[in-house]
Amino acid sequence: MAFSIEPMMNRQLRAALAALLTACAACDRSGGQSSERGVWTEQTAWRAVEEPRLGRADGAGPDVFGMPAALEVDAYGRLYVLEAQAGQVRVFDADGRHVRSFGRQGAGPGELAQPMGMAMAPGGAALWVVDPGNSRYSVFDTTGAVRNTIRRASGLAMFPWPGRFDRQGRLWDVAAGADGMAGPPALLRLDPASGHTERFPLPSFKPPQFSGPASIVAPVPYAPELAWALDADGRLWSGVTDRYRLTLHEPGGGTVRAAERAAAPVPVAASERDSIPAQFKWFTDQGGRVDLSRVPRHKPAFVSIRTDDRGWLWVRPTLPAGESGTAFDVFDPDGRYQGRLALPIQHQDGMPLVIRGDRIYAVVQNEAGVPQVARFRLEGRAPAQTRVAASR
């Protein structure tokens, strides 16, 4: 995950989002057409069928995206796309038709500055948009009307935003740790009813870095990192990526369970190692030194983790060289491995991706570099029975 500390100017956030979108350069060629190439490779027979994408290059319509920073889905299957460049939320129905848009750049009620995340409150009646530029959460109903504006206690800006609501209706966010803005991030839990907040430390891990003058640092390529994600009960899945083992913790408490599986080591290819000096020219130009002897011989066992709305764990494994697409190893809420799902997209890790019931939504780029939202229907996974309380 990419961390950036406030204060952050609007142009810096735009540059960060644009860089992440540009980094997704290896794109599939399916365009906006339907595809049935996503397959489940293990026990349970799920299949991911791609539906027509949202996002086109020309014109000025709501499906022309500049910087789609977050995705959310309501109980009716409507998709909410947070368009950071416009400071706007754009809503599409389950068939991809535009329903409405709301919000704009600014500091007034219902206006957004540097929006970078959003979460649907339990019951589906309120959408909270994380607005670091205005140091607040803007709360909308599903028609786009402003319901509330709540001060955001955290000054930490993180993209993609890893927060969410839990089943108890508490909002989870991230904040600077006990050491202040320079310290590691911590979890922040807000009870909207009382306004009470609590802080919980994340697991301690310091990834290897190259050091340069004047406190300039750079990450060691292919070195292990801490990966983590909150589940629907506000518990934390976490693991260091050099070993395929993840543990589920109560916030600030003990281990609930673990999920693990064997993973064949994926070597760092000679060509990948040889390309590192060019990739870190920005660092060496400032006096930093890249020590290739510190680069691991093998890549991490997995890249990142996510959770869905049913408490399932989705682990993105490191794929062997030559394998294209995007894959997830899926574990049930008890940590039992269920199978690997392969998707026919080149999704840049760190860009928005959400799993809701029998649907997957991901921000990708097509071969022309146009941001799009890819949508998949999971055949074989029964839709959840959801109590609908959202406004139409």
N, C-alpha and C positions, 0 to 999 in steps of 0.2 A: 504494500500500500504506500501511496505517496503522501508524505507529511509536509505541511507548510504552516508556518507559525504566523499569527497575526502580529502587528498590523500588516494587512495585505492590500495593496492598491488594486482597483478594479482592473487595470491593464495587466497586472501581474497574474491575476486569476485567469483572465482571458488567455494570456500566453501559456499558462500551465495547461489549461484545458485543450488549447489548440495543439500543443506539443503532444499530448497524449493521443489526440485524434490522428495527428500526422504519423505517430509511431505505428499506427495500425496500417502499415503499408502493404503487407502481404494479404491480399483480399481474395475471396473466392469469386467465381464468375457466374453465380446463379442469378445475379441481379435481383429483380423483384419477382421472379417466377417462383412457383411452388416447387418444393423439392421433397423427396422421400428418402434422402440418403442418410438421415440420422438413425443409427441403429443401436440397440442394446446388445452387448456382446457376452452377457453372462446368463444367470439363471432366469430372472424374471423378464418376460417378453414385453418390454416397453419399446416403442418406436417413436422417434421425434420427427414429425412431419412438418416441414417448413411451409408456412402460409405466406401470402404476398407481403412484401416488406413495406414499411412506411419510410418515406424519404425520397425526394427527387432533387435534381440539380437545378432546375430552371424555375423561374417564376417567383412569386412572392406569397404563395399559399402557406397554410399552417403546417404542411408536410415538407417544407423546405427548412432543414435544420442547419444551424451553425455550430452550436456547442450543446448537444443534449447531455446534461450533467447528471440526471437521475430519472428513474422510471418507477412508477407505482401503479397498482391495479386495484379497482374497487370490487365490491361484491357482484356487480352487474357485468364484470369482465371488461369494463372500460379502462383503457390505458391512459395514464397521465405521463406526459413527457415534459420534464423541466428543461426549458430552452434557456440556458444561462446567458447567451449572447443578447437575447431580447428581454431577459428578466420576466419570463412569461411561462405559464403552465398551459399546455395544449392537450386537450382531451379527445380521444378517439374511441369509437365504440368497438365491440368485439369483431366487427367486420372491417375495421380500419377506416371508417368514415369519420370525418371531423365533426365533433359535437359542439365544442366551444373552446375558447381561449380566455384566460384571465391573468391579470398581473401585467406590470410593465416596469421599466427601469425607474427608480426613484426612491424617495425616503418617506413618502406619505402612506396612509393606510392602504393596504393592498398592493403597494409597490415594493419592488425587490431590488437589492443591490448585492451582487456577487452570490446569488443563490447557488447552493451546491448539493442539496439533499432534500428529501421529503419522505414523509411516512404517513400512512393512513391509520387513523385511530381505530381501536376496536369498535365494531359495529358499522364502520364504513361511512359515518356521517361527517367526518372532519378530516381534512388534509392539512398536515403541518409542513410548512416549507421552511427549511433552515436557511437563514439569511444573515451570514456573518457580516456582510457590509453594513447592515443596519443593527447588528448586535441583538438580533431578536428571532423569534419564530413568528411567522405570519400564518394564521389559522383560517382556512377557507372551508365553506361547505362545498358539496360536490356540484353545486350550481355556479361556483366561483365567487359567491358573496363572502365578504370578510366577516368572520365570526369573532376573532380576537387577535390581539397582538401581545406577545409575551416576551419579556426580556430574556435573552440567552445569557446564562451565567458563564459560559465558556468563551474564551477568546481564541480557541484553537480552530483553525480551518484545516480540514482534511478532505482530500479528494481521492477516490470516491468516499462519500460520507458513509460510515459503517453503522450508524445508529438505526433504531427501530422502536416501535412500541412492543411491549410484552402483553401477555394475555390479561394481566391485571390492570392494563391501561396506563402503565408508567412509560415515559419516554426515556430512552437511553441515548446518550450523546457521548462525545469525547471531550476531554479537557486536558490542560497542561497538568503534569504530575506534581508531586510534592516539592520538587526542586524548582518550580516556577516554569517560565516559558522554555528554558533550556532543558528541562527534565523530560523524561519519557511520558507519553500521554497516559491518562487514566480514564476510567469509565465514569460517567456522570449520570445519575438516575434522577429524573424529575417526576414528582407526583403532581400532575396538572391540577388536581382538586385542591391541594393544600399549598402548592408552590414549594414544598420541601424538596431539597436536593441532597443526595448522598454521593460520595466519591469512593470508588473502588480501584485499587491498583491493578494494572495489567501484569501478567507474568514478566519477570525480569529477564531481559536478554539484550545484549549489546552486539549487533552485527559487526563483523570485521570491516575495517575501513582503511583506505590509504590516507595518510596525513600529508598536509602541505603547510606552507607558511600562513601566518595570520588566521589560524583556525580553519583553514580551507580543508575539507575532507571530501572523499569520494568513496562509494561502496566498492568492495572487492567483488568483481564479477563472479557469479555462480556460487557465492558464499551462502551459507544458511541464513535464514531470516525467521523471525517470529511471525506466524500466521494465526489469525484469530477471527472469530465471528460469534455474534450473539444469537442464541436460539429464541424461540417464541416465548419461553418462560423466563427470559432474562438471565439465562446461564451462559457460560462462556466456553466454547470449544477453542482449544489452542494447541499449537505444536510448533516445534522448530523444524524447518523444512529439510534438514539433512537426514531425518529419520521418519519413516512412514508410520508415525504413531501420534494420535491426537487424544487429548483428554478433555472431558467435560467437567467444569467446575461450577460450583455455586459462587457468586461474586464474593471475593474475599474469603472464601471457605474451602472446604475439602473437595476431593475428586469424587465425582458421581460415577463415571464409567470411562472406558477407553475405547477407541476404534483404531484398528491397525491392520495392515496386510503386508505381505512380502512385495518388494519392488526391486526389479532388476536394475542395477546401477546404469545410468546413462552417461557415457563419457563425454567430456568436453573435447570436441573435435579440434584437430590441429589448426584448421582454418579459423575456427571461432577464437582460439587463443591468440592466433596471429593478428586478428582484427582488433584486439583490445587497445593497443597503443593509439590507433587512429580514433577510436571511440572516446578515448579519454584525453584527446588533445586539448580540450578546454581546461582540463585540470593541470596538465604538464605545462601549458602556456602560462599558468599562474604560479609556477614554481613547484608544483606537486610532483611526486615520483611514483610511478607505477611499477610495483615489484611483481613481476609475473610468477615468481616462485610461490607467492601466496595464493594464487588462483587454484582452487581445487581441481583435482583430476576428473572428478565426476560432478554432474549437476545435482541440485537438490532433488530429493525423492518426489516432492510435490511442490506446486507453485503457490496455491492459495486455497482457501476454504470458504464456503458459503453455507447458509442454512435456508430452508424454505419455510412456508407458513405452516407446515405440518410437523416440524421438528426433525426433518430428515437432514442429514449432513451430506454436502456435495463437495468432494475434494478434487481439485484439478491436478492431475498427475503430470510429471514431466514426461513428454513423449520422446521416443527414440528419434535420432536424426533421420530425416526423410519422411516422417509421418506428418501429414498436414491435417488441418481441421482443429477442432477443440473437443476435449474429452473430459468427462467427469466420472469419478468413482463415487457411487451412491451408497450411503449407509442409512439404515432405518434408525428411528429414535433410540433404540437400545444398543446402537453401535455395531449392528450386524451388517456385514458387507452384502450388498444385493446385486451389484453388477456395474459395468462400465457403459456409459452412454456417450456415443460419439456423435458430434454435431458437424455438419458440413460448412462451417464458417471458420474464419480466422479471427477469433475474438481476442482483442488486446487485453491482457489481464490488467485490471485497474480501471477499465471502462465499465459503465453500468451494465449489470445483468441481474435479473430477478427471476425467481421461480415461484409461481403461485398456482397451487393446485395442479392441474394438468396442462399448464402453459409455462413456457420459457420465453423471456424477452431479453434481447441483448442489443447494445449499441455496437454497430460495426461500421466499416466503410466498404463501399463497392470498389470495383477495379479502377474507377475514375476518381477515387478519394472522396466521394460524397457520403456524409454521415447518414446512416439509415438505422431503423429499428427492425431487427430480425425477430420474427415471431414463430414459435414452434408449438405444436399441439402434441402432447404425450399420449399416444395411443397405448392402451393397456393399463393406464393409471386412472382409477376411478375418480371422477370429480368429487371434491369434498362437499358435504352438506353444510352450507353456509347460511347463517341467519342474516337476511338482507335488511339493513336499516338505513341505507343511503338514500339521498334525495335523487329523484330522476331529473 
